[in-house]
Amino acid sequence: MKRHLQALIVLLILGGVKLPLEESVTRQLRAAGLLSAPIGLSVRESIGQMSFAAALGGLRSLIASITYLRAYHEWENINWAKVDSLFQITTRLQPRYQNYWDEAAWHMAYNAASSYLYNEKIEPMVRGKLYEEHVQRGIDILNEGLRFLPDDARLWNALAEIYSNRVHDPKKAAECYMQVHRISGNDRYARFAGYQFAQTSDPVLWQKAYTLLKTAYDKKQRTPSVVDQLKNLEEKLNIPMMQRIPDTRPTLERHQGISGPNP
């Protein structure tokens, strides 16, 4: 009996030492992105008891694939609320998989938003409100994804495109493109940022646009779009004639004939 008591005391001591160590290692692994955070209560309620048990058993990726396929099915049925709900589960099960965040945002900001905007069964004012809400939902999804993947160029680029094409906020679009350039080192995204800054009404941002596009020009990236924007900015910023680029403004024919698919 005494030996059993001694053994129990030893186990309790070892357990007391081991638990803080395991917790410390777990925190470090999560901070490094090598271990996912525990599943929240809202996700448990959404995916059901069996799926939750499977997720705890290390099958989070499989369950995420299943909820992703279910979201695809609801997309075919034009059930946008269900699409959003299922993608919320999918992204929470696999928060470090960029494709899920990107596609979830695309469905909301483009597919759902356009579906409501052109639905003639809905009053025009309501259509516009639903459009804006779903575009914003796409933005919110990407921002949430960027909290898990702050240096993911694909998500920053998707956010830039929404600000450019759906919200028409060139300043925010430019800032997102600059993030893509910072991460990827690809000069085309600095150029895209320059195009966006040039569309604002702020002279300070025009100067940023001029600097970015002049840098592209000096690196021999002299596409018609770059030259055209530089000519516009030279006039807006009153650049001295001697400092202006020697190129003439491109004609429409040149834009169509030689600019290619990328600006």
C-alpha positions in Angstrom: 0.0 0.0 0.0 2.8 2.3 0.9 4.6 1.6 -2.4 1.4 2.4 -4.3 1.1 5.7 -2.5 4.7 6.6 -3.2 4.1 5.7 -6.9 1.0 7.9 -7.0 3.0 10.8 -5.5 5.8 10.4 -8.0 3.2 10.4 -10.9 1.6 13.6 -9.6 4.9 15.3 -9.3 6.0 14.3 -12.8 2.6 15.3 -14.1 2.9 18.7 -12.4 6.3 19.2 -14.0 5.3 17.9 -17.5 2.1 19.9 -17.9 3.6 23.4 -17.9 6.4 22.1 -20.3 3.8 20.7 -22.7 1.8 23.9 -22.6 4.9 26.0 -23.3 5.8 23.8 -26.3 2.2 23.9 -27.6 2.2 27.7 -27.4 5.5 27.9 -29.3 4.3 25.6 -32.0 1.1 27.6 -32.4 3.1 30.9 -32.5 5.3 29.4 -35.2 2.2 28.3 -37.2 3.1 24.6 -36.9 0.0 23.7 -34.8 -3.5 25.0 -35.2 -5.4 26.6 -32.4 -8.1 24.5 -30.7 -11.5 24.5 -32.4 -13.9 27.1 -31.1 -17.3 26.3 -29.6 -19.1 27.9 -32.6 -17.3 25.7 -35.0 -18.1 22.6 -32.9 -21.8 23.4 -33.0 -21.7 24.0 -36.7 -20.0 20.9 -37.9 -21.8 18.4 -35.7 -20.7 16.0 -33.0 -19.2 13.3 -35.4 -17.3 15.7 -37.5 -16.0 17.5 -34.4 -14.8 14.1 -33.0 -13.0 13.5 -36.3 -11.4 16.9 -36.3 -10.1 16.2 -32.8 -8.7 13.0 -34.1 -6.5 14.9 -36.6 -8.9 14.9 -39.6 -9.4 18.6 -39.7 -8.2 18.8 -43.3 -10.6 16.1 -44.3 -13.6 17.8 -42.6 -12.6 21.1 -44.2 -12.6 19.4 -47.6 -16.1 18.1 -47.0 -17.5 21.5 -45.9 -15.8 23.0 -48.9 -17.5 20.6 -51.2 -20.8 21.3 -49.5 -20.2 25.1 -50.0 -19.7 24.4 -53.7 -23.0 22.6 -53.8 -24.8 25.5 -52.1 -23.1 27.8 -54.6 -24.7 25.9 -57.4 -28.1 26.3 -55.6 -27.4 30.1 -55.2 -27.8 29.8 -51.5 -25.3 32.6 -50.5 -26.0 32.5 -46.8 -25.2 28.8 -46.7 -22.1 29.3 -48.8 -20.8 31.9 -46.4 -21.6 29.7 -43.4 -19.9 26.7 -44.8 -16.8 28.6 -45.8 -16.6 30.0 -42.2 -16.3 26.5 -41.0 -13.8 25.5 -43.7 -11.5 28.5 -43.0 -11.6 27.9 -39.3 -10.7 24.3 -39.7 -7.8 25.1 -42.0 -7.0 28.8 -41.3 -3.5 28.6 -42.9 -4.7 27.4 -46.3 -4.9 30.5 -48.5 -7.2 29.0 -51.2 -10.1 28.7 -48.8 -9.9 32.4 -47.7 -9.5 33.6 -51.3 -12.4 31.6 -52.7 -14.7 32.5 -49.8 -14.0 36.2 -50.4 -14.5 35.7 -54.1 -17.9 34.1 -53.7 -19.1 37.0 -51.5 -17.6 40.0 -53.2 -18.2 38.9 -56.7 -20.7 36.1 -57.1 -23.1 36.9 -54.3 -22.8 40.7 -54.7 -23.5 40.5 -58.5 -26.3 38.0 -58.0 -28.2 40.4 -55.7 -27.3 43.5 -57.8 -28.9 42.1 -61.0 -31.8 40.3 -59.3 -34.8 42.2 -60.8 -37.2 40.5 -58.2 -35.6 42.7 -55.5 -36.2 46.4 -55.1 -33.3 48.5 -56.6 -32.4 50.2 -53.3 -32.3 46.8 -51.5 -30.2 45.4 -54.4 -27.6 48.1 -53.9 -27.5 47.6 -50.2 -27.1 43.8 -50.5 -24.4 44.4 -53.1 -22.4 46.6 -50.8 -22.9 44.3 -47.8 -21.5 41.3 -49.7 -18.6 43.2 -51.2 -17.8 44.2 -47.6 -18.2 40.6 -46.5 -15.5 39.7 -49.0 -13.2 42.3 -47.6 -13.8 41.1 -44.1 -13.0 37.5 -45.0 -9.7 38.5 -46.6 -8.8 40.7 -43.6 -9.5 37.8 -41.3 -7.4 35.5 -43.5 -4.5 38.0 -43.4 -4.5 37.8 -39.6 -3.4 34.2 -40.0 -1.3 34.7 -43.1 -0.1 38.4 -42.9 2.6 37.8 -45.6 0.4 36.0 -48.2 0.7 37.9 -51.5 -2.3 36.2 -53.0 -4.7 37.4 -50.3 -3.3 41.0 -50.5 -3.7 40.9 -54.2 -7.3 39.7 -53.9 -8.0 42.5 -51.5 -6.4 45.0 -53.8 -8.6 43.8 -56.7 -11.8 44.2 -54.6 -10.9 47.7 -53.6 -10.1 48.5 -57.2 -12.9 46.8 -59.1 -15.8 46.6 -56.6 -15.3 49.5 -54.1 -13.4 51.8 -56.4 -11.1 53.0 -53.6 -7.8 53.5 -55.4 -5.9 54.5 -52.3 -6.7 51.3 -50.4 -6.1 49.3 -53.6 -2.7 50.9 -54.0 -1.7 50.2 -50.4 -2.6 46.5 -50.9 -0.6 46.3 -54.1 2.3 47.8 -52.2 2.0 44.9 -49.8 2.1 42.4 -52.6 5.2 44.2 -54.0 6.8 44.1 -50.5 6.2 40.3 -50.2 6.8 39.2 -53.7 9.4 41.7 -54.9 7.6 41.7 -58.3 7.9 45.2 -59.8 4.6 44.9 -61.6 2.7 45.3 -58.4 4.5 48.6 -57.6 3.4 49.7 -61.0 -0.2 48.7 -60.3 0.1 50.7 -57.1 1.2 53.6 -59.1 -1.7 53.4 -61.4 -4.1 53.4 -58.4 -2.4 56.3 -56.6 -2.7 58.3 -59.8 -6.5 57.9 -59.8 -6.9 59.6 -56.4 -7.7 63.3 -55.9 -4.8 63.8 -53.5 -1.7 65.5 -54.8 0.5 63.8 -52.2 -0.6 60.4 -53.6 0.0 61.7 -57.2 3.6 62.3 -56.1 3.8 58.7 -54.9 2.3 57.5 -58.2 4.8 59.6 -60.1 7.7 58.1 -58.1 6.6 54.6 -58.6 5.9 54.9 -62.3 9.0 56.9 -63.0 11.0 54.1 -61.3 9.3 51.6 -63.6 10.1 53.8 -66.6 13.7 54.1 -65.6 13.9 50.3 -65.4 12.8 50.2 -69.1 9.2 49.2 -68.2 7.9 51.7 -70.8 4.5 50.3 -71.6 1.9 52.6 -73.1 0.1 52.6 -69.8 3.2 53.8 -67.9 4.0 56.5 -70.4 0.4 57.7 -70.5 0.1 57.9 -66.7 3.4 59.7 -66.4 2.4 62.3 -69.0 -0.8 62.9 -67.0 1.1 63.2 -63.7 3.7 65.5 -65.2 0.9 68.0 -66.0 -0.9 67.5 -62.6 2.3 68.0 -60.6 3.7 70.8 -62.9 6.9 68.8 -63.5 9.4 71.2 -65.2 9.6 70.6 -69.0 13.3 69.7 -68.8 12.6 66.9 -66.3 9.7 65.3 -68.3 10.1 62.1 -70.2 10.7 62.6 -73.9 8.0 60.1 -75.0 4.9 61.3 -76.8 1.5 60.4 -75.4 0.5 56.9 -76.7 -2.4 56.8 -79.1 -5.4 54.4 -78.8 -4.1 52.3 -81.6 -0.7 51.8 -79.8 -2.5 50.8 -76.6 -4.5 48.2 -78.5 -1.7 47.0 -80.6 1.3 46.6 -78.4 0.4 46.9 -74.8 -0.4 43.2 -74.3 -2.6 41.6 -71.6 -0.7 43.1 -68.6 -0.6 46.9 -68.0 
